[in-house]
Amino acid sequence: MLRFLLHYGIHILVPIAVGLLFYKDKKIWIILILLSGILIDIDHLIANPIFDPGRCSINFHPLHSSWAIVIYILLFLYKYTRIIGLALLIHIFADSIDCYFLLSEAN
Ligand SMILES: [Zn+2]
């Protein structure tokens, strides 16, 4: 339950917090863009099964692989795509926390 709350908490609360704290003038747009980072979970649709609570997304799904993460970091470093990169990195961060919980449960 803690794992579930933490995962969706990061997916939803971190984008809102970042928007409110760092982007005073256009925060609504920033928050919406950051929240849309959750969309990369569409790659779960090509996985079998689509949803498996015991599976770690990182390095399993194509949009959660190491090379995808490198691209997200590059997007973040480049000024004009920074917010998109940030949205994707927050997503990866949320999923990593989830994987961490999976690992600690397994041991
Ligand atoms: Zn994900």
Backbone and ligand atoms as CSV (ligand in chain L), in Angstrom:
chain,resi,resn,atom,element,x,y,z
A,1,MET,N,N,0.835,-1.214,0.000
A,1,MET,CA,C,0.000,0.000,0.000
A,1,MET,C,C,0.869,1.263,0.000
A,2,LEU,N,N,1.908,1.252,0.824
A,2,LEU,CA,C,2.835,2.383,0.844
A,2,LEU,C,C,3.466,2.557,-0.536
A,3,ARG,N,N,3.818,1.414,-1.126
A,3,ARG,CA,C,4.449,1.429,-2.436
A,3,ARG,C,C,3.524,2.067,-3.474
A,4,PHE,N,N,2.274,1.681,-3.443
A,4,PHE,CA,C,1.269,2.194,-4.362
A,4,PHE,C,C,1.110,3.705,-4.199
A,5,LEU,N,N,0.989,4.135,-2.944
A,5,LEU,CA,C,0.809,5.559,-2.659
A,5,LEU,C,C,2.009,6.367,-3.113
A,6,LEU,N,N,3.194,5.821,-2.850
A,6,LEU,CA,C,4.415,6.524,-3.186
A,6,LEU,C,C,4.553,6.658,-4.699
A,7,HIS,N,N,4.241,5.581,-5.395
A,7,HIS,CA,C,4.375,5.574,-6.845
A,7,HIS,C,C,3.460,6.615,-7.489
A,8,TYR,N,N,2.176,6.547,-7.165
A,8,TYR,CA,C,1.242,7.489,-7.771
A,8,TYR,C,C,1.390,8.877,-7.180
A,9,GLY,N,N,1.885,8.926,-5.932
A,9,GLY,CA,C,2.160,10.226,-5.319
A,9,GLY,C,C,3.214,10.970,-6.127
A,10,ILE,N,N,4.276,10.269,-6.511
A,10,ILE,CA,C,5.341,10.911,-7.292
A,10,ILE,C,C,4.828,11.259,-8.685
A,11,HIS,N,N,4.085,10.330,-9.285
A,11,HIS,CA,C,3.551,10.588,-10.624
A,11,HIS,C,C,2.680,11.844,-10.661
A,12,ILE,N,N,1.959,12.101,-9.596
A,12,ILE,CA,C,0.975,13.192,-9.626
A,12,ILE,C,C,1.419,14.410,-8.812
A,13,LEU,N,N,1.964,14.181,-7.614
A,13,LEU,CA,C,2.292,15.330,-6.753
A,13,LEU,C,C,3.572,16.040,-7.149
A,14,VAL,N,N,4.586,15.293,-7.618
A,14,VAL,CA,C,5.837,15.951,-7.996
A,14,VAL,C,C,5.618,16.940,-9.152
A,15,PRO,N,N,4.903,16.546,-10.222
A,15,PRO,CA,C,4.640,17.536,-11.277
A,15,PRO,C,C,3.935,18.791,-10.755
A,16,ILE,N,N,2.956,18.607,-9.873
A,16,ILE,CA,C,2.227,19.764,-9.344
A,16,ILE,C,C,3.170,20.630,-8.498
A,17,ALA,N,N,3.986,19.974,-7.663
A,17,ALA,CA,C,4.906,20.717,-6.798
A,17,ALA,C,C,5.931,21.485,-7.627
A,18,VAL,N,N,6.503,20.846,-8.654
A,18,VAL,CA,C,7.503,21.514,-9.492
A,18,VAL,C,C,6.878,22.719,-10.192
A,19,GLY,N,N,5.671,22.530,-10.730
A,19,GLY,CA,C,4.976,23.627,-11.408
A,19,GLY,C,C,4.747,24.805,-10.475
A,20,LEU,N,N,4.295,24.510,-9.262
A,20,LEU,CA,C,3.986,25.588,-8.320
A,20,LEU,C,C,5.242,26.282,-7.822
A,21,LEU,N,N,6.317,25.511,-7.616
A,21,LEU,CA,C,7.515,26.083,-7.011
A,21,LEU,C,C,8.380,26.845,-7.999
A,22,PHE,N,N,8.503,26.308,-9.238
A,22,PHE,CA,C,9.500,26.860,-10.147
A,22,PHE,C,C,8.927,27.648,-11.319
A,23,TYR,N,N,7.651,27.513,-11.583
A,23,TYR,CA,C,7.100,28.187,-12.751
A,23,TYR,C,C,5.889,29.017,-12.344
A,24,LYS,N,N,6.154,30.149,-11.790
A,24,LYS,CA,C,5.066,30.959,-11.240
A,24,LYS,C,C,4.084,31.448,-12.315
A,25,ASP,N,N,4.606,31.950,-13.447
A,25,ASP,CA,C,3.716,32.593,-14.416
A,25,ASP,C,C,2.865,31.632,-15.250
A,26,LYS,N,N,3.457,30.504,-15.683
A,26,LYS,CA,C,2.668,29.605,-16.545
A,26,LYS,C,C,2.510,28.238,-15.906
A,27,LYS,N,N,2.232,28.207,-14.615
A,27,LYS,CA,C,2.259,26.930,-13.896
A,27,LYS,C,C,1.229,25.913,-14.364
A,28,ILE,N,N,0.050,26.380,-14.807
A,28,ILE,CA,C,-0.975,25.421,-15.228
A,28,ILE,C,C,-0.459,24.574,-16.399
A,29,TRP,N,N,0.142,25.256,-17.395
A,29,TRP,CA,C,0.670,24.538,-18.554
A,29,TRP,C,C,1.794,23.595,-18.160
A,30,ILE,N,N,2.689,24.111,-17.309
A,30,ILE,CA,C,3.823,23.300,-16.879
A,30,ILE,C,C,3.323,22.042,-16.176
A,31,ILE,N,N,2.354,22.226,-15.284
A,31,ILE,CA,C,1.824,21.077,-14.544
A,31,ILE,C,C,1.196,20.071,-15.504
A,32,LEU,N,N,0.454,20.576,-16.489
A,32,LEU,CA,C,-0.183,19.668,-17.450
A,32,LEU,C,C,0.861,18.887,-18.250
A,33,ILE,N,N,1.918,19.598,-18.679
A,33,ILE,CA,C,2.972,18.911,-19.441
A,33,ILE,C,C,3.654,17.861,-18.558
A,34,LEU,N,N,3.956,18.264,-17.313
A,34,LEU,CA,C,4.637,17.324,-16.415
A,34,LEU,C,C,3.756,16.109,-16.122
A,35,LEU,N,N,2.462,16.350,-15.947
A,35,LEU,CA,C,1.551,15.227,-15.680
A,35,LEU,C,C,1.471,14.285,-16.876
A,36,SER,N,N,1.640,14.841,-18.087
A,36,SER,CA,C,1.523,13.994,-19.274
A,36,SER,C,C,2.713,13.048,-19.409
A,37,GLY,N,N,3.735,13.210,-18.540
A,37,GLY,CA,C,4.845,12.258,-18.525
A,37,GLY,C,C,4.356,10.840,-18.280
A,38,ILE,N,N,3.192,10.723,-17.658
A,38,ILE,CA,C,2.618,9.410,-17.358
A,38,ILE,C,C,2.264,8.660,-18.652
A,39,LEU,N,N,2.152,9.422,-19.760
A,39,LEU,CA,C,1.774,8.821,-21.045
A,39,LEU,C,C,2.778,7.789,-21.559
A,40,ILE,N,N,4.045,7.878,-21.131
A,40,ILE,CA,C,4.987,6.883,-21.666
A,40,ILE,C,C,4.657,5.482,-21.172
A,41,ASP,N,N,3.718,5.383,-20.237
A,41,ASP,CA,C,3.272,4.052,-19.837
A,41,ASP,C,C,2.472,3.359,-20.936
A,42,ILE,N,N,2.216,4.032,-22.059
A,42,ILE,CA,C,1.546,3.351,-23.175
A,42,ILE,C,C,2.397,2.187,-23.684
A,43,ASP,N,N,3.700,2.228,-23.405
A,43,ASP,CA,C,4.515,1.095,-23.875
A,43,ASP,C,C,4.151,-0.192,-23.132
A,44,HIS,N,N,3.440,-0.059,-22.014
A,44,HIS,CA,C,2.977,-1.260,-21.305
A,44,HIS,C,C,1.974,-2.034,-22.154
A,45,LEU,N,N,1.322,-1.340,-23.073
A,45,LEU,CA,C,0.275,-1.979,-23.884
A,45,LEU,C,C,0.837,-3.046,-24.812
A,46,ILE,N,N,2.116,-2.905,-25.175
A,46,ILE,CA,C,2.694,-3.934,-26.038
A,46,ILE,C,C,3.357,-5.040,-25.223
A,47,ALA,N,N,3.275,-4.928,-23.890
A,47,ALA,CA,C,3.854,-5.969,-23.044
A,47,ALA,C,C,2.802,-7.029,-22.750
A,48,ASN,N,N,3.258,-8.162,-22.348
A,48,ASN,CA,C,2.345,-9.246,-22.016
A,48,ASN,C,C,2.758,-9.847,-20.676
A,49,PRO,N,N,1.984,-9.796,-19.630
A,49,PRO,CA,C,0.676,-9.115,-19.566
A,49,PRO,C,C,0.843,-7.601,-19.509
A,50,ILE,N,N,-0.228,-6.869,-19.838
A,50,ILE,CA,C,-0.170,-5.404,-19.883
A,50,ILE,C,C,0.198,-4.848,-18.515
A,51,PHE,N,N,-0.433,-5.364,-17.504
A,51,PHE,CA,C,-0.127,-4.869,-16.170
A,51,PHE,C,C,0.264,-6.022,-15.269
A,52,ASP,N,N,1.421,-5.872,-14.639
A,52,ASP,CA,C,1.893,-6.878,-13.708
A,52,ASP,C,C,2.485,-6.141,-12.512
A,53,PRO,N,N,1.791,-6.176,-11.374
A,53,PRO,CA,C,2.253,-5.395,-10.228
A,53,PRO,C,C,3.608,-5.863,-9.705
A,54,GLY,N,N,4.009,-7.080,-10.067
A,54,GLY,CA,C,5.275,-7.587,-9.563
A,54,GLY,C,C,6.430,-7.378,-10.525
A,55,ARG,N,N,6.208,-6.560,-11.540
A,55,ARG,CA,C,7.246,-6.378,-12.550
A,55,ARG,C,C,7.825,-4.968,-12.455
A,56,CYS,N,N,9.122,-4.892,-12.651
A,56,CYS,CA,C,9.775,-3.586,-12.659
A,56,CYS,C,C,9.756,-3.039,-14.083
A,57,SER,N,N,9.210,-1.841,-14.256
A,57,SER,CA,C,9.105,-1.252,-15.605
A,57,SER,C,C,10.455,-0.899,-16.192
A,58,ILE,N,N,11.374,-0.449,-15.339
A,58,ILE,CA,C,12.651,0.047,-15.836
A,58,ILE,C,C,13.406,-1.082,-16.533
A,59,ASN,N,N,13.819,-0.796,-17.754
A,59,ASN,CA,C,14.528,-1.754,-18.594
A,59,ASN,C,C,13.687,-2.931,-19.051
A,60,PHE,N,N,12.388,-2.882,-18.768
A,60,PHE,CA,C,11.518,-3.916,-19.309
A,60,PHE,C,C,10.793,-3.386,-20.533
A,61,HIS,N,N,10.230,-2.206,-20.408
A,61,HIS,CA,C,9.488,-1.593,-21.513
A,61,HIS,C,C,10.416,-0.692,-22.335
A,62,PRO,N,N,10.164,-0.596,-23.650
A,62,PRO,CA,C,11.047,0.203,-24.519
A,62,PRO,C,C,11.201,1.662,-24.083
A,63,LEU,N,N,10.129,2.307,-23.631
A,63,LEU,CA,C,10.240,3.709,-23.222
A,63,LEU,C,C,10.778,3.849,-21.798
A,64,HIS,N,N,11.140,2.736,-21.195
A,64,HIS,CA,C,11.725,2.763,-19.849
A,64,HIS,C,C,13.115,2.123,-19.867
A,65,SER,N,N,13.735,2.036,-21.052
A,65,SER,CA,C,15.040,1.387,-21.156
A,65,SER,C,C,16.158,2.406,-20.949
A,66,SER,N,N,17.372,1.912,-20.809
A,66,SER,CA,C,18.504,2.807,-20.532
A,66,SER,C,C,18.685,3.835,-21.636
A,67,TRP,N,N,18.545,3.421,-22.904
A,67,TRP,CA,C,18.762,4.391,-23.981
A,67,TRP,C,C,17.651,5.434,-23.996
A,68,ALA,N,N,16.444,5.033,-23.622
A,68,ALA,CA,C,15.361,6.016,-23.534
A,68,ALA,C,C,15.666,7.034,-22.445
A,69,ILE,N,N,16.200,6.547,-21.326
A,69,ILE,CA,C,16.521,7.446,-20.212
A,69,ILE,C,C,17.620,8.432,-20.621
A,70,VAL,N,N,18.588,7.963,-21.405
A,70,VAL,CA,C,19.636,8.864,-21.912
A,70,VAL,C,C,19.001,9.977,-22.745
A,71,ILE,N,N,18.051,9.620,-23.599
A,71,ILE,CA,C,17.362,10.637,-24.415
A,71,ILE,C,C,16.609,11.632,-23.520
A,72,TYR,N,N,15.980,11.139,-22.464
A,72,TYR,CA,C,15.239,12.032,-21.562
A,72,TYR,C,C,16.190,13.021,-20.895
A,73,ILE,N,N,17.383,12.523,-20.539
A,73,ILE,CA,C,18.365,13.421,-19.905
A,73,ILE,C,C,18.812,14.491,-20.906
A,74,LEU,N,N,19.025,14.078,-22.171
A,74,LEU,CA,C,19.413,15.048,-23.195
A,74,LEU,C,C,18.309,16.084,-23.405
A,75,LEU,N,N,17.069,15.638,-23.435
A,75,LEU,CA,C,15.937,16.565,-23.574
A,75,LEU,C,C,15.925,17.566,-22.421
A,76,PHE,N,N,16.246,17.060,-21.243
A,76,PHE,CA,C,16.247,17.910,-20.057
A,76,PHE,C,C,17.366,18.942,-20.113
A,77,LEU,N,N,18.520,18.543,-20.659
A,77,LEU,CA,C,19.671,19.449,-20.703
A,77,LEU,C,C,19.483,20.554,-21.735
A,78,TYR,N,N,18.727,20.273,-22.787
A,78,TYR,CA,C,18.505,21.258,-23.830
A,78,TYR,C,C,17.358,22.173,-23.402
A,79,LYS,N,N,17.634,23.472,-23.420
A,79,LYS,CA,C,16.721,24.454,-22.841
A,79,LYS,C,C,15.279,24.342,-23.365
A,80,TYR,N,N,15.118,24.167,-24.666
A,80,TYR,CA,C,13.778,24.230,-25.242
A,80,TYR,C,C,12.940,22.983,-25.005
A,81,THR,N,N,13.597,21.884,-24.658
A,81,THR,CA,C,12.832,20.667,-24.404
A,81,THR,C,C,12.938,20.261,-22.938
A,82,ARG,N,N,13.479,21.184,-22.130
A,82,ARG,CA,C,13.740,20.847,-20.723
A,82,ARG,C,C,12.511,20.311,-19.999
A,83,ILE,N,N,11.375,20.956,-20.209
A,83,ILE,CA,C,10.192,20.587,-19.437
A,83,ILE,C,C,9.704,19.183,-19.827
A,84,ILE,N,N,9.870,18.838,-21.104
A,84,ILE,CA,C,9.474,17.498,-21.555
A,84,ILE,C,C,10.416,16.457,-20.950
A,85,GLY,N,N,11.714,16.764,-20.989
A,85,GLY,CA,C,12.693,15.871,-20.375
A,85,GLY,C,C,12.401,15.672,-18.901
A,86,LEU,N,N,12.060,16.777,-18.242
A,86,LEU,CA,C,11.769,16.704,-16.812
A,86,LEU,C,C,10.548,15.822,-16.545
A,87,ALA,N,N,9.514,15.979,-17.363
A,87,ALA,CA,C,8.304,15.169,-17.206
A,87,ALA,C,C,8.653,13.685,-17.282
A,88,LEU,N,N,9.504,13.348,-18.265
A,88,LEU,CA,C,9.854,11.945,-18.475
A,88,LEU,C,C,10.753,11.425,-17.355
A,89,LEU,N,N,11.656,12.297,-16.876
A,89,LEU,CA,C,12.553,11.864,-15.801
A,89,LEU,C,C,11.789,11.666,-14.487
A,90,ILE,N,N,10.789,12.501,-14.243
A,90,ILE,CA,C,9.964,12.312,-13.034
A,90,ILE,C,C,9.262,10.953,-13.119
A,91,HIS,N,N,8.799,10.644,-14.314
A,91,HIS,CA,C,8.145,9.352,-14.520
A,91,HIS,C,C,9.099,8.195,-14.215
A,92,ILE,N,N,10.302,8.267,-14.782
A,92,ILE,CA,C,11.299,7.221,-14.557
A,92,ILE,C,C,11.636,7.127,-13.068
A,93,PHE,N,N,11.716,8.288,-12.418
A,93,PHE,CA,C,12.008,8.321,-10.988
A,93,PHE,C,C,10.901,7.596,-10.198
A,94,ALA,N,N,9.655,7.882,-10.522
A,94,ALA,CA,C,8.524,7.238,-9.843
A,94,ALA,C,C,8.584,5.723,-10.033
A,95,ASP,N,N,8.877,5.309,-11.257
A,95,ASP,CA,C,8.951,3.876,-11.543
A,95,ASP,C,C,10.157,3.232,-10.852
A,96,SER,N,N,11.261,3.974,-10.724
A,96,SER,CA,C,12.440,3.419,-10.056
A,96,SER,C,C,12.155,3.147,-8.584
A,97,ILE,N,N,11.424,4.070,-7.951
A,97,ILE,CA,C,11.062,3.886,-6.547
A,97,ILE,C,C,10.251,2.592,-6.428
A,98,ASP,N,N,9.357,2.412,-7.395
A,98,ASP,CA,C,8.524,1.218,-7.416
A,98,ASP,C,C,9.387,-0.044,-7.496
A,99,CYS,N,N,10.390,-0.014,-8.360
A,99,CYS,CA,C,11.291,-1.154,-8.526
A,99,CYS,C,C,12.076,-1.407,-7.253
A,100,TYR,N,N,12.460,-0.319,-6.602
A,100,TYR,CA,C,13.205,-0.445,-5.355
A,100,TYR,C,C,12.370,-1.194,-4.322
A,101,PHE,N,N,11.083,-0.853,-4.257
A,101,PHE,CA,C,10.207,-1.558,-3.318
A,101,PHE,C,C,10.067,-3.030,-3.680
A,102,LEU,N,N,9.976,-3.305,-4.976
A,102,LEU,CA,C,9.864,-4.697,-5.439
A,102,LEU,C,C,11.077,-5.510,-4.993
A,103,LEU,N,N,12.259,-4.887,-5.175
A,103,LEU,CA,C,13.494,-5.585,-4.813
A,103,LEU,C,C,13.556,-5.859,-3.314
A,104,SER,N,N,13.158,-4.857,-2.512
A,104,SER,CA,C,13.268,-5.040,-1.075
A,104,SER,C,C,12.214,-6.027,-0.576
A,105,GLU,N,N,11.087,-6.155,-1.305
A,105,GLU,CA,C,10.089,-7.156,-0.929
A,105,GLU,C,C,10.592,-8.570,-1.232
A,106,ALA,N,N,11.325,-8.678,-2.348
A,106,ALA,CA,C,11.782,-9.999,-2.789
A,106,ALA,C,C,12.858,-10.552,-1.866
A,107,ASN,N,N,13.605,-9.650,-1.213
A,107,ASN,CA,C,14.709,-10.122,-0.360
A,107,ASN,C,C,14.274,-10.353,1.079
L,1,ZN,ZN,ZN,6.166,3.845,-16.205
